[in-house]
Amino acid sequence: MFGMAIFAVFATSWAAAEGWSYRDRAMLLLDRGEFESAILDFTVAIRLNPNDTMAFLHRGVAHGHMGALDLAIADFTRAIRLNPNDLMAFRSRAVVHTKRGDYDLAIADLTQAIRLDFNNADAFFQRGVVHIRRWDLDLATMDLTEAIRLNPNNADAFFERGMIHHYRGGYRLAVADYETALRINPNHSSARQFLEGIRQHMAR
């Protein structure tokens, strides 16, 4: 009886270790953009270790790249059930909700991500962009401003906020944000294009 118990523990440990091996290989495939092969390896890893949160999370990412949005959401949801504090799973699921136009669901996931980490600049930026898509420009401005406070080197946050100012006729504020975006990233072509356009408009 004791021997059977030892064997069961050994078998469980072996399966988990084998699962981690498949997961590690899948991560490399995912980084190389070999999404179908990555999904196969993640699936084996999950079969060997059904509680591997990271395998579900990254298989969801691979499904997202393949355009299998329902499968991606299912994997992110499973990752969240296994670990309700998985900030990346909430943010990743929000990306898919946004792609599907389910902005309320995306906002809910990003709000939860922010609850998990009030200093996560990327989550504030991501939620700000979703607010723009919903035309909630006041909320978008608040989130983008907070993202900038937390990470002053996010050129895209300055650009997105600049577009809001631009749309609302706050041209000087827009110019300041576009210029800051370009100081951070001189290759930000959209910021350069919009800055040139607004300068021409202001010169009339």
C-alpha positions in Angstrom: 0.0 0.0 0.0 2.9 2.3 0.9 4.6 1.4 -2.3 1.5 2.3 -4.3 1.3 5.7 -2.7 5.0 6.4 -3.5 4.4 5.3 -7.1 1.4 7.6 -7.3 3.4 10.6 -6.0 6.2 9.8 -8.4 3.8 9.5 -11.4 2.2 12.8 -10.6 5.5 14.5 -10.2 6.8 13.0 -13.5 3.7 14.2 -15.3 4.0 17.7 -14.0 7.7 17.8 -14.9 7.0 16.5 -18.4 4.2 19.0 -18.8 6.6 21.9 -17.9 9.0 20.6 -20.5 6.3 20.8 -23.2 5.2 24.2 -21.9 8.8 25.5 -22.1 9.1 24.3 -25.7 5.7 25.8 -26.6 6.9 29.2 -25.2 9.8 29.1 -27.6 7.5 28.3 -30.5 5.2 31.1 -29.5 8.0 33.6 -29.5 9.0 32.4 -33.0 5.5 32.9 -34.2 4.9 29.2 -34.8 1.4 29.3 -33.3 -0.1 26.0 -34.4 2.9 24.1 -33.1 2.8 26.1 -29.9 -0.9 25.2 -29.4 -0.1 21.5 -29.8 2.6 21.6 -27.2 0.6 23.7 -24.8 -2.3 21.2 -25.1 0.0 18.3 -24.2 1.3 20.3 -21.3 -2.2 20.9 -20.1 -3.2 17.3 -20.4 -0.2 16.4 -18.3 -0.8 19.2 -15.8 -4.4 20.4 -15.9 -3.6 23.2 -13.3 -0.9 24.8 -15.3 -2.1 28.4 -15.4 0.8 29.6 -17.6 0.0 27.0 -20.2 -3.6 28.1 -20.4 -2.6 31.7 -20.5 -0.1 31.4 -23.4 -2.2 28.9 -25.3 -4.9 31.6 -25.2 -2.3 34.1 -26.7 -1.5 31.6 -29.5 -5.2 31.1 -30.2 -5.6 34.9 -30.3 -2.8 35.2 -32.9 -4.6 32.5 -35.0 -7.9 34.4 -34.8 -9.6 31.7 -32.7 -11.1 34.3 -30.4 -13.6 32.0 -28.7 -10.8 29.5 -27.8 -8.6 32.3 -26.6 -11.3 33.6 -24.3 -11.9 30.1 -23.0 -8.2 29.7 -22.2 -7.9 33.0 -20.5 -11.0 32.3 -18.5 -9.6 29.0 -17.3 -6.4 30.7 -16.3 -8.4 33.2 -14.3 -10.3 30.4 -12.5 -7.1 28.7 -11.6 -5.5 32.0 -10.5 -8.0 34.9 -9.9 -5.0 37.2 -9.3 -3.5 36.6 -12.7 -3.3 40.2 -14.0 -2.0 39.2 -17.4 -4.9 36.8 -18.0 -7.4 39.7 -17.4 -5.4 42.0 -19.7 -5.1 39.4 -22.4 -8.8 38.5 -22.2 -9.5 42.3 -22.5 -7.5 42.4 -25.7 -9.8 39.7 -27.2 -12.9 41.4 -26.0 -11.7 44.6 -27.6 -11.1 42.8 -30.9 -14.7 41.5 -30.8 -16.1 45.0 -30.0 -17.2 43.8 -26.6 -15.9 47.0 -24.9 -17.9 46.7 -21.7 -16.4 43.3 -21.0 -12.9 44.6 -21.9 -13.4 47.5 -19.5 -14.5 45.1 -16.7 -11.4 43.0 -17.2 -9.1 45.9 -17.2 -10.7 47.4 -14.2 -10.0 44.1 -12.4 -6.4 44.2 -13.6 -6.0 47.7 -12.1 -7.6 46.5 -8.8 -4.9 43.8 -8.7 -2.1 46.4 -9.4 -2.9 50.1 -9.1 0.6 50.9 -10.4 0.2 49.0 -13.7 0.7 51.7 -16.3 -0.1 49.3 -19.2 -3.5 48.4 -17.8 -4.4 52.1 -17.5 -3.2 52.8 -21.0 -5.1 49.8 -22.4 -8.3 50.8 -20.6 -7.9 54.4 -21.9 -7.7 53.1 -25.5 -10.9 51.1 -25.0 -12.6 54.2 -23.6 -11.7 56.0 -26.8 -13.3 53.3 -28.8 -16.5 53.8 -26.7 -16.2 57.6 -27.2 -15.9 58.0 -23.4 -13.3 60.7 -23.9 -13.3 62.1 -20.4 -12.6 58.6 -18.9 -10.0 58.0 -21.7 -8.2 61.2 -20.8 -8.1 60.3 -17.1 -6.7 56.8 -17.8 -4.2 58.0 -20.3 -3.0 60.7 -17.9 -2.6 58.1 -15.1 -0.7 55.9 -17.5 1.6 58.8 -18.3 2.1 59.5 -14.6 3.1 55.9 -14.0 5.2 55.6 -17.1 6.3 59.0 -18.6 8.1 57.2 -21.4 5.0 55.8 -23.1 4.9 57.6 -26.4 1.7 56.0 -27.4 -0.1 57.3 -24.3 0.9 60.9 -25.2 -0.2 60.3 -28.8 -3.6 58.9 -27.9 -4.2 61.8 -25.4 -3.0 64.3 -28.0 -5.6 62.9 -30.4 -8.4 63.5 -27.8 -7.2 67.1 -27.3 -7.0 67.5 -31.1 -10.5 66.3 -31.7 -11.8 68.6 -28.9 -10.1 71.6 -30.4 -7.4 71.8 -27.7 -4.7 72.4 -30.3 -1.9 73.6 -28.0 -2.4 70.7 -25.7 -2.4 68.3 -28.6 0.8 69.8 -30.0 2.5 69.4 -26.6 1.5 65.7 -26.4 2.5 65.0 -30.0 5.8 66.7 -29.5 6.4 64.7 -26.3 5.5 61.5 -28.1 8.2 62.3 -30.8 10.8 63.2 -28.2 10.3 59.7 -26.6 10.1 58.0 -30.0 11.4 60.0 -33.0 10.1 57.3 -35.3 6.4 57.6 -34.2 5.1 58.3 -37.7 1.5 58.9 -36.6 2.5 61.5 -34.0 4.6 63.3 -36.7 1.8 63.2 -39.2 -0.8 64.6 -36.8 1.6 67.2 -35.5 2.3 68.5 -39.1 -1.4 68.5 -39.8 -2.3 70.5 -36.7 0.5 73.0 -37.3 -0.8 73.6 -40.7 -4.3 74.2 -39.4 -3.1 76.6 -36.7 -1.0 78.5 -39.3 -4.1 79.4 -41.3 
